[in-house]
């Protein structure tokens, strides 16, 4: 059995194959963009949950110590230690440690 194809049919087959490959690559890129966006939003939601939980824990401990303790050292500790932690975290978060290159492909020159 012999298959005979004209040059136009071969060109059409190559064109269809090229179109399929291009559509597939575009869908892979789109899926990567969607996955990256989902990861970024999940990071933000996780961070917000951690901040809320830490605030509730610190607030609850402070309230309990201030409401039920007359010891001035406990009161100073309950008010001072969270402030020191918050100051450290804020200073660390606002400190720029690296500057990323604005060029695509790294720092090649």
N, C-alpha and C positions, 0 to 999 in steps of 0.2 A: 504494500500500500504506500503510495507516494502522495505527499501533500505538496501542492504547488501554491505558492503565495506570490502575489504581485508586489512590487515595491511599495505601492500605496497601502496595501494591507499590512505589510511589515511596519511601515511608518505609523499607521494607525495603532497597531498593537503596542509599539514602543511609546507612543503618546499616551495611551491609556495606562500603561504601566508607570510612566512618569507621573501622571496625574494621581494615581493611587499612592505612590510613594510620597508625593508632596502633601496630600491630604493627611496621610498617616503621620508625617513629621509635624504638621501643624497641630494635629490633635494631641500629640505627645507634648509639645510645647505648652499648649493650653492647659493640659492636665497638670503639668509641673507648676504653672502659674497659679492655678486654683489650689493645689496642695500647699504651695508656699504661703498663700494668703490665709489658708485655713490654719496652718501652723502658727502664723503670726497672731491671728486673732485668739487662738487657744492660749498662746503665751500670755497675752494681755489679760484674758479672763482668769488664768491661773494666778497671775500676779495680783490681780484685784482681790481674789479670794484669800490669798495669803496675807495681804495687807489688812483686809477686814478681820481675819481671824486673829492676827497679831494685835491689832488695835483692841479687839474685844478682850483678849487675854490680859493685856497690859491694863486696860481700863478696869476690868474686874478685880485684878489683884490690887490696884491702887484704891479702888473703892472699898474693898474689904479691909485693907490695912488702915485707911483713914477712918472708917466707920467704927472699927472694933479694937483699935489699938491706941494707947496713949504714949507709947514709947517713941520719943522724938527721933531716935536713930532709924527705926523702921519707917517712919514718915518721910524722913530725908531720903532714905534708900528707895522708897516707893516712888518718890517724885524725881529723884536725881538720876537713877540708873537708866530708866527709859529715855530720859532726855539725852544722856550721853550716847546711848545706842542710836537714837534717831539722828543726832548730830553726826556721828561717824558714818552712818549709812548715807545721809544726805551729802556729806562731803565726798564720799567715795563715788556716789552716783553722778555728781556734777563735775568730777575731775576728768579731764580729757587725757587719756593715756596714749592713744594712737591717733594718727591722722591717716585715713585711707586715701589712696591715690584716686584722683578723679578720672583717670584714663581707663579705658576698657582694655583688659588684657594684662593688667599688672603694671609694673614700673619699667617696662622695657622702653629703651630710648633708641 
